[in-house]
Amino acid sequence: MDALRIIGELLHTTLVFSTALIFTAMGGIFSERSGVVNIGLEGLMVSGAFASAVGTLYAEQAGITGGAPWIGLLAALVFGMLISVIHAVASITFKADQVVSGVVINFLAAGLTVYLVKIMFEGSGQTETLNAVFHKIAIPGLSSIPLLGYAIFTAYPTTYLALLLVAATGYILYKTPFGLRLRSVGEHPGAADTLGVGVKRMRYTAVLISGALSGLGGATITLTTTSNFSHNTISGQGFISLAAMIFGKWNPAGALGAAVFFGFAQSLKNFVQLFDLAKRIPMEFLYMLPYILTILVLAGAVGRASAPAALGEPYDPGKR
């Protein structure tokens, strides 16, 4: 019985850690499927984590208790989109190097959010602790299933939203005219332009969607795990999401599987600590585990992951 409980807890925490990665990986898919490299997922997550904390705190102060986390989630979505506009303007309008632009977003978000936190919270390095955060919801009937009930069907609302988002992303990309146009500008923008598809408009839309979803990914961590925002709230989760997207071959289902795998790697460090063997292992090595697995998985995926053909290439109508 103890073994089943431990396995159930391991699966449950895997989903908790995977949720933020799923949101952000889906955001990355929208951007990169349109042909715009988005290294800035980390910065967009940081922006969302910050905005969700501030938005929720202001909602609490305004007397909005029950809906405060949802307001925080909305604030993260909007702020993530605003930050992503910088990347869109630089890489699409001014045709700057997309990798460099994404790196700038990461540095900008890290510095800007810490600066704003210090201004807003009297020099403190973190926001106040949130009282209104998301709580786990048990699905009636399904939550009583042995092992799987607690592992899968007792989760935060954001986890259910993330799983629905995967299905929605797959449907939009492969079953709608919008998805067809989005993929076409990522594969052959010149041909898409010839057929009347607005390449810049589609890429702008995709990058803004990426910012919104990545912001939600950052908000998920703040509103379910940490209950506040500080400089280390995200701690590389954006880069792991980027790895999940690449390992999943820019496909929603593949990215979901990769995100769950990396979520499992993060929850595994908590699981390992339950055993006596872990006491002989420095804690730093356990915290390195998810990142080591990320490197190993990406190394194995090199040469087998096929990116969109026009990924990273600015579009010039005069050269189509």
Sequence and secondary structure as in RCSB ss.txt:
>XXXX:A:sequence
MDALRIIGELLHTTLVFSTALIFTAMGGIFSERSGVVNIGLEGLMVSGAFASAVGTLYAEQAGITGGAPWIGLLA
ALVFGMLISVIHAVASITFKADQVVSGVVINFLAAGLTVYLVKIMFEGSGQTETLNAVFHKIAIPGLSSIPLLGY
AIFTAYPTTYLALLLVAATGYILYKTPFGLRLRSVGEHPGAADTLGVGVKRMRYTAVLISGALSGLGGATITLTT
TSNFSHNTISGQGFISLAAMIFGKWNPAGALGAAVFFGFAQSLKNFVQLFDLAKRIPMEFLYMLPYILTILVLAG
AVGRASAPAALGEPYDPGKR
>XXXX:A:secstr
 HHHHHHHHHHHHHHHHHHHHHHHHHHHHHHHHTT   TTHHHHHHHHHHHHHHHHHHHHHTT  TTHHHHHHHH
HHHHHHHHHHHHHIIIIIS   HHHHHHHHHHHHHHHHHHHHHHHTTT SB    SS    EE TTGGGSTTHHH
HHSEE HHHHHHHHHHHHHHHHHHHSHHHHHHHHHHH HHHHHHTT  HHHHHHHHHHHHHHHHHHHHHHHIIII
ISS BTTSSTTHHHHHHHHHHHTTT HHHHHHHHHHHHHHHHHHHHHTTSGGGGGS HHHHHHHHHHHHHHHHHH
HTTT    TTTT    GGG 
